Amino acid sequence: MPHIRISDAARFLGVSDDTVRRWVTAGSLPSGTDAAGRMAIEGRELAQFAKAQAASSGEAGATSSARNRFVGLVTAVKADTVMAQVELQCGPFRVVSLMSSEAVDELGLEPGSVAVAVIKSTNVIIESLEVAS
């Protein structure tokens, strides 16, 4: 089982290293040490924790078949008379959406506003990353 360093765990969870250390200290997130003796979290434990964190941050009353929701800051809106391109920065991720200019106006989307990207796709590509242990 891979062991994830604190800094990598923080990056994956979208929080600071200090936040992960506080969770470990509080007993919310179990940790151990890696082969080099550094504090690390077992990959399976981190995955369960991430899933629980995501489930607890859902919106009350919202029901959807889409499971991928990313809260972010609108960083750009490029619109013409019919269509618009809206760019969000969701943590370290850039999400771009194409929609009608009318929808942009109705939602009040402009740089600096907060929005949620809801993604449902039948074609999702997953890449495996090698994590240093």
N, C-alpha and C positions, 0 to 999 in steps of 0.2 A: 504494500500500500504506500503510495507517495506521501511524503510529508511536505507541507507547504510552509514556507517561511512567513513570518509575520508581515513583512513588507508586501509579499505577493498576495497573501490573504486579504490585506487591506485594499490592494488594487482591485482584486476580483470582487470584493464586496462594495467598492466605491466609497470607502471611508478612510480615515487616517490610520497610520500605524498605532498611534496612541489609543484610538478607539478600540482597535482589536486587542491591545494589551489590557485595557480596562475590562473588556468582556472576559478575557482570560482570568484576570485577577478576581472578578466578581463570580467566577465559576460558571458563567453562561456559555463559555466556549472552552472545551478541554484542550490542553496542550501537552506537549512532551518536548523532546529534543531530537534534532536530526543527527545524522552521522558525524557532523562537525561540532556537535554540542550546542548548537543554537536553538532557541525556542522555536518550535514549529507545531503545526496543527495537522493531524492526520487528514488526508484528503476526503475520506468518507465523512468524517465529523464536520469538516468545513462545508461540504455539500449539504448535509442535513441542516446545519445552522443557516446557511444561505436560503434554503427553501423555506424554513420557518420564518426568517426575517421577511422574505418576500410576501408570504401569506399574511403576515400581521400588518402589512402596509397597504392592504387593499382598501378600496373606497367603499364606505358603507352604502348599501342600496344599489350599487352598480352590479349589473349582471351582463355577462358577455361570454361568447364562446371563444373569444380571443384571449390567450393566456399571456401574451407578451405586451407589457405596458411599461413605457419608459417616460418618466417625468423629466422634463427638460426646459431649457431656456431657449426661446426663439432667438436665433442669431441673425437670420436674414429672411427677407420676403421679397421675391422677384415676381411681379404680377403684370399682366397685360389686361386687355379688356375681357378675356375669357378664362384664361388659366393662370395659375400661380405655382411657384416653387417655394416651399417653406422649409427652412433648415433649422433643426433643433440641436442643441448640444446637451446630451443626456449623460452626465458624468463624463467619462472619457470617450463616449460614443457620439458620432455625428449621424443624425437621422435626417433624411431628406424625403419630403412628401410632395407629390403633385396633386393639386386639387383645383377646384374652380375659384376664380377670383371672388365670386359671390360668397363662397364658404369662408374665405379669408376675412372678408368684411363682416359677415355674420358672427364669426368667432372672435373678432377683434384682435386678430393675430398681427403682431408687429414686433420688431426687435426689442427684446427686454421683457416681453410677456412670457408667462409660464404656461406650458401646454403639456399634454400627455400624448405620446405617440402610441397608438394601439395597432399592433401588427398581427395579422393572421395570414399565414402563407402555407401553401402546399409544397413550396420549394425552399427549404432552408438548408444551407450548406454548413456543415460543422467541420472545423479543422481541429486537429489535435496539436497541442503545444507541449513541448518538453519542458518540464519544470525542474530546475536544479534542486537536487536534494542533498 
